[in-house]
Amino acid sequence: MAEPLLRVAGLTKVFGGLRAVGDLSFGVDRHEIVGLIGPNGAGKTTVFNLLTGLYRPTAGDMVFDGHSLAGLPPYRITALGIARTFQNLRLFTSMSVLDNVLVGMHLSIAPRLVEALATAPAARTREEAARARAAALIAEMGLPEPGAPVASLPYGQQRLVELARALATSPRLLLLDEPSAGMNPNETDQLVKIITQLRREGLTILLIEHHMRMIMGTCDRIVVLNQGEKIAEGPPEAVQRDARVIEAYLGEEEGSHAPDH
């Protein structure tokens, strides 16, 4: 079998005396959508923070297309081809939609000063191409005019701006942390169509989401965490019937994210 695009092996993260992630192993194949789910506090976002260099692992490794990610700073991981969105929006609210998306292109459109002085026309050409691509991404998300202030958009559309900004880095692996949070049903349906189209275009996606209908209808495989450990992995229909998964969700207060919701 071909080596997965992303391979997580024995990944562990300890904060003080708390083990947030313990001996986690799984893979994500090329052009696959994998869901990472679990009750609140299961360690899902910690995994994303490890994959993107915000945290360093206590033990284990993360290998992306043959490159170990352990210890790399976030900008190096982005340059390798990994992008993410956040559970809580990280937009520049004083800037336009277009400028927020252009921030995601800074690795490719910010030439060194000497190069910019020596080849000003080439630098302008790159900037014009970046603006055209940013505008195309904005249109692909179904967002309003690129010049609109991002703060004027409803919350669901602001989440799509963050997605467009992540795509602006030209990733091969996209990490989505609760992308449908705060979206109404129509916006969620639009998001599902976008994610499905991105996979058709060759993108690989690792997705954290509490919206179970979205997870079950979008993902090829699901990895389930509970208290930082993997308790199940497999196709959606098998995971949904797994006794350990049902117990983990029903044990959560008020069963707020039970997998049959």
Residue pairs with C-beta under 8 A, 6 or more apart in sequence:
2 29
2 30
3 66
4 27
4 28
4 29
4 30
5 28
5 29
5 30
5 32
5 64
5 65
5 172
5 173
5 204
6 27
6 28
6 51
6 62
6 63
6 64
6 65
6 173
6 204
6 206
7 27
7 62
7 63
8 24
8 25
8 26
8 27
8 47
8 51
8 60
8 61
8 62
9 25
9 60
9 61
9 62
9 63
10 23
10 24
10 25
10 59
10 60
10 61
11 21
11 23
11 24
11 25
11 47
11 50
11 57
11 59
11 60
11 61
11 62
12 19
12 21
12 22
12 23
12 24
12 57
12 58
12 59
12 60
13 19
13 20
13 21
13 43
13 46
13 50
13 55
13 57
13 58
13 228
14 20
14 58
19 228
20 43
20 46
20 228
21 43
21 46
21 47
21 50
21 225
21 228
22 228
22 229
23 59
23 60
23 229
24 43
24 47
24 60
24 225
24 228
24 229
24 230
25 60
25 230
26 34
26 223
26 230
26 233
28 34
28 173
28 204
28 206
29 204
30 204
31 199
31 202
31 203
31 204
32 199
32 204
32 205
32 220
32 221
33 195
33 199
33 204
33 205
33 207
33 218
33 219
33 220
34 205
34 206
34 207
34 219
34 220
34 221
34 222
34 223
35 207
35 208
35 209
35 215
35 218
35 219
35 221
35 222
35 223
35 236
36 44
36 47
36 206
36 207
36 208
36 222
36 223
36 225
37 44
37 208
37 209
37 210
37 212
37 215
37 222
37 223
37 224
37 225
37 259
38 44
38 224
38 225
38 226
38 231
38 248
39 226
39 248
39 249
39 251
39 252
39 257
40 252
40 256
40 257
41 227
42 225
42 226
42 227
42 228
42 248
43 225
43 227
43 228
43 229
44 177
44 208
44 225
45 87
45 177
45 208
46 55
46 228
47 225
48 84
48 175
48 177
48 208
49 55
50 56
50 57
50 62
51 62
51 69
51 77
51 82
51 84
51 175
51 206
52 74
52 77
52 78
52 82
52 84
52 175
53 69
53 72
53 73
53 74
53 76
53 77
54 74
56 70
56 71
57 70
60 70
61 68
61 69
61 70
62 68
62 69
62 70
63 69
64 77
64 80
64 81
64 82
64 173
65 80
65 81
65 172
67 80
69 77
69 80
69 82
72 80
75 107
78 107
78 169
78 171
79 107
81 170
81 171
81 172
81 173
82 171
82 172
82 173
82 174
82 175
83 104
83 166
83 167
83 169
83 171
83 173
83 174
83 175
84 166
84 174
84 175
84 176
84 177
85 159
85 162
85 163
85 166
85 175
85 176
85 177
85 179
86 162
86 177
87 177
87 178
87 181
87 208
89 155
89 158
89 159
89 162
90 162
91 100
91 150
91 158
91 161
91 162
91 165
92 99
92 100
92 103
92 150
93 149
93 150
93 151
94 149
94 151
95 149
95 150
96 146
96 147
96 148
96 149
96 150
97 138
97 143
97 144
97 145
97 146
97 147
97 148
97 149
97 150
97 153
97 161
98 131
98 134
98 135
98 138
98 146
98 147
100 150
100 161
100 162
100 164
100 165
101 134
101 137
101 138
101 146
101 161
101 164
101 165
101 168
102 109
102 130
102 131
102 134
102 168
103 165
103 168
104 164
104 165
104 166
104 167
104 168
104 169
105 130
105 133
105 134
105 168
105 169
107 169
108 126
108 130
108 170
109 126
109 127
109 130
111 119
111 123
111 126
115 123
116 123
133 168
134 146
134 164
134 168
135 146
137 164
137 167
137 168
138 146
138 161
138 164
140 164
140 194
141 160
141 161
141 163
141 164
141 194
142 160
142 190
143 153
143 157
143 160
143 161
143 164
144 153
144 157
150 158
150 161
153 161
155 182
155 183
156 182
156 183
156 184
156 187
157 187
159 179
159 180
159 181
159 182
159 183
159 191
160 187
160 190
160 191
160 194
163 176
163 179
163 194
166 174
167 174
167 198
171 203
172 203
172 204
173 203
173 204
173 205
173 206
174 198
174 203
174 204
174 205
174 206
175 205
175 206
175 207
175 208
176 195
176 205
176 206
176 207
176 208
176 209
177 208
178 208
178 209
178 210
179 191
179 195
179 207
179 209
180 187
180 188
180 191
180 209
180 211
180 214
181 210
183 191
188 211
188 214
191 214
192 214
192 217
192 218
195 205
195 207
195 218
196 218
198 205
199 205
207 215
207 218
207 219
209 215
210 257
212 257
212 258
212 259
212 260
212 261
215 222
215 236
216 236
216 237
216 240
219 236
220 235
221 233
221 234
221 235
221 236
222 232
222 233
222 234
222 235
222 236
222 239
223 230
223 232
223 233
224 230
224 231
224 232
224 233
224 239
224 242
224 244
224 245
224 248
225 231
226 244
226 248
231 242
231 244
231 245
231 248
232 239
232 242
232 244
232 245
233 239
234 242
239 245
239 259
240 259
240 260
245 259
246 258
246 259
249 255
249 257
249 258
249 259
250 258
252 258
